[in-house]
Amino acid sequence: MAPQHTPKLKEKVAEKWATSIRGQLFPGEEIWALAKTNQVRPTLEGLAITNARVMAFSSIDVATAGPRVSVEADNIARFEIVKKMTGKHLHVTDLGQQTLQFGAINDADVDFVCHYVHHLASAGFPPGMREILITRSMATTESARARDVGRSEVEIIGAPLKDVAWRTIDEHTTPDELPWFVINAGSAGFLAAFEDRLIVAKVGGMAGFMTGSMGGGRVTSFPYSDITNIEYNSGMMTGVLEVLTPSYQGTSNHDYWRSAGAGPNKAGASPFTLSNCLPLPKAQHRIALPRLTDLQKKIIDYKRPTINVQHTPSSITTAPPIGLAGELQNLANLHHQGILDEAEFAAAKQATISRHST
């Protein structure tokens, strides 16, 4: 059933809000009513009352971050409309005597909002939903614990990866896939090696700025089948690790400081900008060298062609005739083995000689 909304809220806006909120609902949770609200800190512009809770949100991030203020039905001790200079505000006090502010509501919408909040507090949290949430929370906790254990076993060469780097890896892998080693160059980005490909990523605040993608970043995947070589070009202290493919040729000297004075979007040969280059200090490259050697071997093995040898059954040849002497010898062997008695041996011998004489 479509949620009800106040007259002050346009239907298209209500539909947009409902669509954004649904991804954040509990299993079995339904939106009863939507209304406008207004608050500066935290920024609130919408109010939703469901069969499980009251929540206020900003339409900018509700689809990803969820509501900014919420209280569940079983935690509502009382609610009231408080008159302030900025209008009539909805305040809900929970069982811990904490007052939650849901922003200012239009005068014409006060009765509408109070009706649904009162109905929610009277009905309480839906039976059975709590058990589902507990089960899901336990499964999520167990999954997070297994994820953290898996991540702790990944060899990180350099500083530990930040959350933004792990999120990038998760977004570009299957659920149970983890790299077997990572070279973390900090603000210059990181390289993650998998069983069939490499990922060079430059994400996060400083890395995104250095690539000319402020607020974003660059993530490039290199299948082992496409990699022709991995080079390291260095000076006295710093250097550049470069992944070479048919699309990324090592035709220029991507010196660490070559484009230091140019802006990211103008430094076409800068290793901070190029998707296949990772600026890397010599000391860190020295530590990573054994793994890079293993990586080179893995790439060679991956590209080595598989040869399937099919064995053709040899043709069956017919043994040449053994002749009279051979047949008589066979009969003599059977006689010595006791298979033919004296009379049988004599009869067979005579028959063989007669057959060969005709």
C-alpha positions as CSV (number, residue, x, y, z in Angstrom):
1,M,0.0,0.0,0.0
2,A,1.3,3.5,-0.9
3,P,2.2,5.6,2.1
4,Q,-0.1,8.5,3.1
5,H,1.4,12.0,2.9
6,T,0.4,15.5,4.0
7,P,-1.2,18.0,1.6
8,K,1.9,20.2,1.8
9,L,4.0,17.4,0.4
10,K,3.9,17.0,-3.4
11,E,3.1,13.5,-4.7
12,K,6.2,13.2,-6.8
13,V,8.4,14.2,-3.9
14,A,6.6,11.7,-1.6
15,E,7.2,8.9,-4.2
16,K,10.9,9.8,-4.5
17,W,11.3,9.8,-0.7
18,A,9.6,6.5,-0.3
19,T,11.8,4.9,-3.0
20,S,14.9,6.2,-1.3
21,I,13.8,5.1,2.2
22,R,12.8,1.5,1.2
23,G,16.4,0.3,0.9
24,Q,16.9,1.2,4.5
25,L,13.8,-0.5,6.0
26,F,13.8,-3.5,8.3
27,P,12.4,-6.8,6.9
28,G,8.6,-6.4,7.0
29,E,8.7,-2.7,7.8
30,E,6.2,-0.5,5.9
31,I,6.0,3.2,5.5
32,W,2.7,4.6,6.9
33,A,3.1,8.3,6.5
34,L,5.4,11.0,5.1
35,A,5.5,14.7,6.0
36,K,7.8,17.7,5.6
37,T,10.0,18.7,8.5
38,N,12.7,21.3,8.8
39,Q,15.9,21.4,10.9
40,V,19.4,22.8,10.3
41,R,21.5,20.6,12.6
42,P,21.4,17.8,11.8
43,T,19.9,18.7,8.5
44,L,16.4,17.3,8.3
45,E,13.7,17.8,5.6
46,G,11.5,14.7,5.7
47,L,9.7,12.7,8.4
48,A,8.6,9.1,7.9
49,I,6.4,7.1,10.3
50,T,6.4,3.3,9.7
51,N,4.9,0.3,11.5
52,A,8.2,0.1,13.5
53,R,9.6,3.6,14.1
54,V,9.6,7.3,13.6
55,M,12.5,8.7,11.5
56,A,13.7,12.0,10.1
57,F,16.1,12.2,7.2
58,S,17.7,14.3,4.5
59,S,16.8,13.2,1.0
60,I,20.4,13.8,-0.1
61,D,21.8,10.7,1.7
62,V,18.9,8.7,3.1
63,A,19.3,6.0,0.4
64,T,22.9,5.3,1.5
65,A,23.2,6.6,5.1
66,G,19.7,6.0,6.3
67,P,17.8,8.3,8.7
68,R,19.6,10.9,10.8
69,V,17.2,10.7,13.7
70,S,15.0,7.7,14.6
71,V,13.3,6.0,17.5
72,E,11.6,2.6,17.5
73,A,8.0,2.1,18.7
74,D,8.8,0.2,21.8
75,N,11.3,2.9,22.9
76,I,8.8,5.8,22.8
77,A,7.9,7.0,26.3
78,R,6.0,10.1,25.1
79,F,5.9,12.7,22.4
80,E,4.9,16.3,22.2
81,I,4.7,19.3,19.9
82,V,7.0,22.1,21.2
83,K,6.4,25.7,20.1
84,K,9.5,27.6,19.2
85,M,10.4,30.7,17.3
86,T,11.1,28.6,14.2
87,G,7.7,26.8,14.4
88,K,6.2,23.7,16.0
89,H,8.7,21.0,16.6
90,L,8.1,17.3,17.1
91,H,10.0,16.0,20.2
92,V,10.0,12.3,21.2
93,T,11.3,11.2,24.6
94,D,12.6,7.6,24.7
95,L,12.6,5.2,27.7
96,G,16.0,6.4,28.7
97,Q,14.6,9.9,29.1
98,Q,16.5,11.2,26.1
99,T,14.6,13.7,24.0
100,L,15.0,13.3,20.2
101,Q,14.2,16.3,18.0
102,F,12.5,15.6,14.6
103,G,12.4,19.2,13.3
104,A,9.7,21.8,12.7
105,I,6.4,20.7,11.2
106,N,3.9,22.8,9.3
107,D,0.9,23.9,11.4
108,A,-1.4,22.2,9.0
109,D,0.4,18.9,9.3
110,V,0.6,18.7,13.1
111,D,-2.6,16.7,13.6
112,F,-1.6,14.3,10.7
113,V,1.8,13.6,12.3
114,C,0.5,13.2,15.8
115,H,-2.2,10.7,14.7
116,Y,0.4,8.4,13.2
117,V,3.0,8.7,16.0
118,H,0.3,8.0,18.6
119,H,-0.9,5.0,16.5
120,L,2.7,3.7,16.3
121,A,3.3,4.1,20.0
122,S,0.0,2.3,20.8
123,A,0.7,-0.6,18.4
124,G,4.3,-1.2,19.4
125,F,7.1,-2.8,17.5
126,P,5.7,-5.6,15.1
127,P,5.9,-9.1,16.7
128,G,8.5,-11.3,15.1
129,M,10.4,-8.5,13.5
130,R,12.8,-8.2,16.5
131,E,13.9,-11.9,16.1
132,I,14.6,-11.4,12.4
133,L,16.7,-8.3,13.2
134,I,18.7,-10.2,15.9
135,T,19.3,-13.1,13.5
136,R,20.4,-10.8,10.7
137,S,22.6,-8.8,13.1
138,M,24.3,-12.0,14.3
139,A,24.9,-13.1,10.7
140,T,26.2,-9.7,9.8
141,T,28.5,-9.7,12.8
142,E,29.8,-13.2,11.9
143,S,30.3,-12.1,8.3
144,A,32.2,-9.0,9.5
145,R,34.4,-11.1,11.8
146,A,35.2,-13.6,9.0
147,R,36.0,-10.6,6.7
148,D,38.3,-9.1,9.3
149,V,40.1,-12.4,9.8
150,G,40.6,-12.8,6.1
151,R,41.9,-9.2,5.7
152,S,44.3,-9.8,8.6
153,E,45.9,-12.6,6.6
154,V,46.6,-10.5,3.5
155,E,50.2,-9.5,3.3
156,I,50.4,-5.7,3.3
157,I,53.7,-4.1,2.2
158,G,53.5,-0.7,3.6
159,A,51.1,1.0,6.0
160,P,47.8,-0.8,6.8
161,L,45.1,-0.1,4.3
162,K,42.4,2.5,5.2
163,D,38.7,1.7,5.0
164,V,38.4,3.5,1.6
165,A,41.0,1.1,0.1
166,W,39.3,-2.0,1.5
167,R,35.9,-0.7,0.2
168,T,37.5,-0.3,-3.2
169,I,38.8,-3.9,-3.1
170,D,35.4,-5.2,-2.1
171,E,33.7,-3.3,-4.9
172,H,36.0,-4.9,-7.5
173,T,36.0,-8.5,-6.3
174,T,33.6,-11.3,-5.6
175,P,32.4,-11.6,-1.9
176,D,35.0,-14.2,-0.8
177,E,37.9,-12.9,-2.9
178,L,41.0,-11.3,-1.3
179,P,44.3,-10.3,-2.7
180,W,47.4,-12.4,-1.8
181,F,49.5,-9.3,-1.3
182,V,49.0,-5.5,-1.5
183,I,51.7,-2.8,-1.9
184,N,50.3,0.3,-0.2
185,A,52.0,3.5,-1.4
186,G,49.9,5.7,0.8
187,S,48.7,8.9,-0.9
188,A,50.1,7.6,-4.2
189,G,47.7,4.6,-4.2
190,F,48.0,0.8,-3.9
191,L,48.5,-2.3,-6.0
192,A,46.6,-5.5,-5.1
193,A,47.5,-8.8,-6.6
194,F,44.9,-11.6,-7.2
195,E,45.1,-15.0,-8.7
196,D,44.3,-13.8,-12.2
197,R,44.8,-10.0,-12.3
198,L,46.2,-6.9,-10.7
199,I,44.3,-3.8,-9.5
200,V,46.0,-0.4,-9.3
201,A,43.9,2.0,-7.3
202,K,44.3,5.6,-6.5
203,V,41.4,6.5,-4.2
204,G,40.8,8.6,-1.1
205,G,41.3,12.3,-0.5
206,M,45.0,12.9,-1.4
207,A,45.3,10.1,-4.0
208,G,42.2,11.4,-5.8
209,F,43.6,14.9,-5.7
210,M,46.9,13.8,-7.1
211,T,45.2,12.0,-10.0
212,G,43.1,15.1,-10.9
213,S,39.9,13.3,-9.6
214,M,39.1,15.3,-6.5
215,G,36.5,13.4,-4.5
216,G,36.9,10.3,-6.7
217,G,39.8,8.3,-7.9
218,R,41.1,5.8,-10.5
219,V,40.8,2.1,-10.3
220,T,42.3,-0.1,-13.1
221,S,42.3,-3.8,-13.5
222,F,45.1,-5.6,-15.4
223,P,44.4,-9.3,-16.3
224,Y,47.6,-11.4,-16.2
225,S,46.9,-12.4,-19.8
226,D,47.4,-8.7,-20.9
227,I,50.5,-7.9,-18.8
228,T,53.7,-7.9,-20.8
229,N,56.1,-6.8,-18.0
230,I,56.4,-5.0,-14.7
231,E,59.1,-2.5,-14.5
232,Y,60.6,-0.4,-11.7
233,N,62.4,2.8,-12.6
234,S,64.1,4.7,-9.8
235,G,66.4,7.5,-8.7
236,M,68.3,7.8,-5.5
237,M,65.4,7.5,-3.1
238,T,62.2,7.2,-5.1
239,G,60.9,5.3,-8.1
240,V,57.9,4.2,-10.1
241,L,56.4,0.7,-10.4
242,E,54.9,0.4,-13.9
243,V,52.6,-2.3,-15.2
244,L,53.1,-2.7,-19.0
245,T,50.4,-4.0,-21.3
246,P,49.6,-3.5,-25.0
247,S,47.5,-0.5,-24.0
248,Y,50.1,0.9,-21.6
249,Q,53.5,1.0,-23.2
250,G,56.7,1.9,-21.4
251,T,57.7,4.4,-24.0
252,S,58.4,7.4,-21.7
253,N,60.5,7.7,-18.6
254,H,57.8,8.2,-16.0
255,D,60.2,10.0,-13.6
256,Y,58.9,10.5,-10.0
257,W,59.5,14.3,-10.1
258,R,59.0,14.9,-13.8
259,S,55.7,16.6,-13.5
260,A,56.0,17.8,-9.9
261,G,55.4,21.4,-10.9
262,A,52.3,20.8,-13.1
263,G,48.7,20.4,-12.2
264,P,47.3,16.8,-12.1
265,N,45.2,17.3,-15.2
266,K,48.1,18.8,-17.2
267,A,50.7,16.2,-16.1
268,G,50.0,13.5,-18.7
269,A,53.2,11.6,-18.0
270,S,53.0,11.9,-14.2
271,P,53.1,8.6,-12.4
272,F,50.6,10.0,-9.9
273,T,48.1,10.4,-12.8
274,L,48.8,7.4,-15.0
275,S,46.6,4.4,-14.2
276,N,49.3,1.8,-14.7
277,C,52.0,3.6,-12.5
278,L,52.5,3.5,-8.8
279,P,55.0,5.9,-7.3
280,L,57.0,3.8,-4.8
281,P,60.1,4.6,-2.6
282,K,63.1,2.4,-3.2
283,A,63.1,1.1,0.4
284,Q,59.5,-0.1,0.0
285,H,60.3,-1.6,-3.4
286,R,63.1,-3.6,-1.9
287,I,60.8,-5.1,0.7
288,A,58.2,-5.9,-2.0
289,L,60.7,-7.4,-4.5
290,P,60.3,-11.0,-3.4
291,R,56.5,-10.8,-3.9
292,L,57.0,-9.0,-7.2
293,T,59.3,-11.8,-8.3
294,D,56.6,-14.3,-7.4
295,L,54.1,-12.2,-9.3
296,Q,56.3,-12.3,-12.4
297,K,56.4,-16.1,-12.2
298,K,52.6,-16.3,-11.7
299,I,52.0,-14.1,-14.8
300,I,54.4,-16.3,-16.9
301,D,52.6,-19.5,-15.6
302,Y,49.2,-18.0,-16.3
303,K,50.2,-17.1,-19.9
304,R,52.0,-20.5,-20.6
305,P,49.8,-22.4,-23.2
306,T,48.3,-25.6,-22.1
307,I,49.1,-28.5,-24.4
308,N,46.6,-31.4,-24.5
309,V,48.2,-34.6,-25.9
310,Q,45.7,-37.1,-27.3
311,H,46.8,-40.7,-27.7
312,T,45.6,-42.4,-30.8
313,P,45.1,-46.2,-30.3
314,S,47.6,-48.1,-32.4
315,S,46.2,-50.2,-35.2
316,I,45.7,-53.8,-34.5
317,T,47.9,-56.0,-36.6
318,T,47.3,-59.7,-37.4
319,A,50.1,-62.0,-36.4
320,P,51.6,-63.8,-39.4
321,P,50.8,-67.5,-39.8
322,I,53.0,-69.7,-37.6
323,G,53.3,-72.5,-40.1
324,L,53.2,-76.3,-39.6
325,A,56.2,-76.4,-37.3
326,G,54.7,-73.8,-35.1
327,E,51.4,-75.6,-34.8
328,L,53.0,-78.9,-34.0
329,Q,55.1,-77.1,-31.3
330,N,51.9,-75.7,-29.8
331,L,50.3,-79.1,-29.7
332,A,53.4,-80.6,-28.1
333,N,53.3,-77.9,-25.4
334,L,49.6,-78.7,-24.7
335,H,50.5,-82.4,-24.5
336,H,53.4,-81.7,-22.0
337,Q,51.1,-79.6,-19.9
338,G,48.6,-82.4,-19.6
339,I,45.9,-80.6,-21.5
340,L,46.0,-83.2,-24.3
341,D,46.4,-86.9,-23.5
342,E,48.4,-89.2,-25.7
343,A,45.5,-90.2,-28.0
344,E,44.3,-86.6,-28.4
345,F,47.8,-85.4,-29.1
346,A,48.3,-88.1,-31.8
347,A,44.9,-87.3,-33.4
348,A,45.5,-83.6,-33.4
349,K,49.0,-84.0,-34.8
350,Q,47.8,-86.2,-37.6
351,A,45.0,-83.8,-38.5
352,T,47.4,-80.8,-38.6
353,I,49.8,-82.6,-40.9
354,S,47.0,-83.7,-43.2
355,R,45.7,-80.1,-43.4
356,H,49.0,-78.7,-44.3
357,S,49.6,-81.4,-46.9
358,T,46.4,-80.7,-48.9
